[in-house]
Amino acid sequence: MSPLNSENKGEQGGPAPHGLLPVPPGMDLMEYLDLKEKAESYIRLVRDLYLKLAFAEEDPGQKEKFENEKKRHTALLKSMKWMEVEVAKPIVAEYPELIRRLREKEKRGKV
């Protein structure tokens, strides 16, 4: 197969360019890229919210909990595991609710 033909077939089944994970079977490239982008964005947002909550928290135990969560999300971003579909799908499904709850905590702390 010539390089032009392989480009037209997308990423499925072939080696991943530029260190990207191959597109999983059953997903098109745009769907996969959207999933990865959302997962990364949600993790960054949750990490930043935990950082804000830790900064504002006066209770040492709760502050430590928030700092640990911030560190965990930083490690997840660095590990690049969020690029894997099995990791990204639950993040995209569950993090909007987590973000909502963290924002509510942040607002209560400022009132």
N, C-alpha and C positions, 0 to 999 in steps of 0.2 A: 504494500500500500504506500502510495507516495505521501510526503508530508502534507501536501494540500488536502488530500482526502482525509487524513487523520484529523486535521484541524476542523473540518466540516462535521465530523462525528461527535465533537464535544469531548469532554474529559472522561467519560465513562469507560472503564476498563483499561485505560492507558495510563502511562506514568503521569504523575502530576507535575505541571510546569511550575517553576519558581518555588518549589517546596510546598505547594498547596496539597492538601489531601485530595485524592481523586473523588469525583462526584459519585455518591452512592447510587447503586442501581435503583431505579424508580423515581429519581429526582432529576429535574433538569438543572442546568448550571445556575440560572437566575434564582431558582427556589433555594438552592444550596447556599449561594452567596448571601441571599437575604436572611436565611436562618443564622448563618455565621455572624453577620453584621449585627443582627438583633441580640444574639447571645452575648457578644462582646460588649455591646452598648449597655445591656442590662447589668452585666457583671461590674462594669466600671461605675455605673450609677449607684448600685448597691454598695460597692466599696466606698464611694464618696459619702454616701449617707451614713454609713457606719462610722466613718472618720468624723463627720460633723457631730453625730450623737456622742461619740467618745469624748470629743473636745468639750462639749457642753455638759456632760454628765458629772455630777458631784459624788455619787455613790461609787466607791472604789471597786466593788464587785461588778457592778453594771458597766462601769467604765472599762474594766478589763475584758468583759464579755464583748463589748463593742469593738475594742481594739483587736481582739482575737479574730472576730469576724472580718474586720478590715484586712488583717494579715492573710486570712484564708482566701479571701477574694483576690488579693494581690497575687498570691501564689498560683491561684487558678488561672489568672490572666497570663502569668509568666510561663506556666506549664503548656499552654496552648491546647489543653484538652477540650476547651470550649469549641474548638473547631471540629470536633468529632460529632457526628449527627446524634449518637446515643447520649451525649452530654448536652449538646445544644438544644435538642427538642424539649427536655424537661425544664431547662432554664427559661426558654421562651414561653413555656406554658405556665410556669410557677412564679417567675420573678415579677411580673406586673403586680400581682397581689402583694408580694413582699415589699415592693417599692411603695405601694400605697400605704401599707402599715408603717413602714419606716418614716415616710413623710408625715404621717399623723403623729408619730412620736416626736418628730422634730418640731412640729407646730406646737404641740402641747408643751414642750420644753421652753419655747419662746414666749408663751402667753403668761 
